[in-house]
Amino acid sequence: MNGLELCTSIVALRAVWKAERARLTKSCFGPDRVTGTAFERSLDRQLRELRYRVSSGFKPHGLLALAKPKENGSGNRIICVPTVADRLLQFTILNQLRPRLRAMGVDNPVAFGLAPGPERSVLGARKFACSARNERPWVYKADVHKFFDNVERSTLQDAVSRTVRQRSLVPLLHSFLATEIEDGAEKGWRSIVWEAGIRGGLGVRQGMPLSPFYAGVYLRDLDRRLIKRRVPVARYVDDIVAFFASEAEARTFHRFLKSALDDLGLAIGEPGAVGSKTIIYMPDEPAAFLGMELSRLGTGSYQLRVPPSNIVKIAERIASCGNAPALLERKVGLTTMGNYFNSVTSGYLNAYSAAQNRDDLRTAIQNAAATAQANILRDLLGADHLQRLSQTDLKFLGVDQEILLGGSPKISTRRAPENTRRNS
């Protein structure tokens, strides 16, 4: 059997569904509005239909655009969601490609976020960065400007054709590469997508399971050039971080990287320029990377920590679910409310498991979750009724009594000041 037959057999599709079920049933539906849960209710039929589509001239469905406001307030990041069926097929293709990523050159010493295993994961990238900074304290960080929106499709198609040896998979990879947005979750989504800089026929839509693979293929030659530089460097999709003994070395690297990306039709900003995401951090500055920061502690060593401003944002996000409509949107009711907040808490703690200040994060999100649940109970039962409950009744509700009766949230809404940087 060739690669296409292997990844589209009912056995393979069912195995990948089982492996990815949690993600597919909890994530957003696609433009057809079929949820993962609804897909699962008729799984046998759905798998047969998907297999038939592939065998009879496959064409992907369109994508659903979700607008996510950027943290710096500079517009929206557009996440493009395929149908559940198309996501499942993309996962099966990845399942076939993963054992061959190293031979392709896509799994290499500087690339993170695509190959399986903890060493190549987000956590692996963070740990590598922390270790590297303890050896070389100057940090250079760059984010390729609108990478997914600016990739030349014809160039990427050629790169896919040269890289993937399972020839039967190449037409599917080309077809997903060219998938366009069909619908949006927000009113006026076409204007939102246009303002975000997305243009038909250009780029790869961010949010597809295959998107990181396309990035790895497109940047494979860049990775080879980075490896030849023999400096500690990590690339996580379109984020690049490198470590040096001096500012001069970091600026030399910037000139090299800017030239290398220019050869690929891509760009990065200048260090210190207004709106630029390219930053050179001095040894005493916390350096941001993948939602965490590399900070020097009193011992003189660098460790990973969650930025205080991010802890505040996470706590506020959890506390904002303290009303029935917000939970109903997430298909959460009163009887499952506790499990929901426990799951959210565990998710954040697992995501930041390597953080030195994990206890601070735990305290903030647990208090935020307790505050949210207390607000819901006060809305449902009324403050006067709660005052008349016995200690046993209050304990049964499972929410901190001080928060439940007092109603004062225990999270800080004070924003941490931004670091000043000497990059000009």
Protein Blocks (a to p, Z undefined) as FASTA:
>chain_A
ZZklmmmgfklmmmmmmmmmmmmmmmccdfkopafklmmmmmmmmmmmmmmmmmnopadd
dddddddddfklnacaddddddfklmmmmmmmmmmmmmmmmmnomacfkbghkagcjklm
mklmmmmmmmmmmmmmcdcddddehkllmocfklmmmmmmmmmmclmlmmmmmmmmmpcc
fbdfbehklmmmmmnopaehiajdehiaklmmmmmmmmmmmmmmmmmnopacddehjacc
dddfbfklmmmmmmmmmmmmmmnopacddehiahiabdcddfklccdeehiacdddfkop
acddddfklmmmmmmmmmmmmcfklmmmnopafklmmmmmmmmmmmmmmmmmmpmklmmm
mmmmmmmmmmmmmmmmmmmnopklmmmpcfklmmmnopafklmmnopafbdfbdcddddd
dfZZ
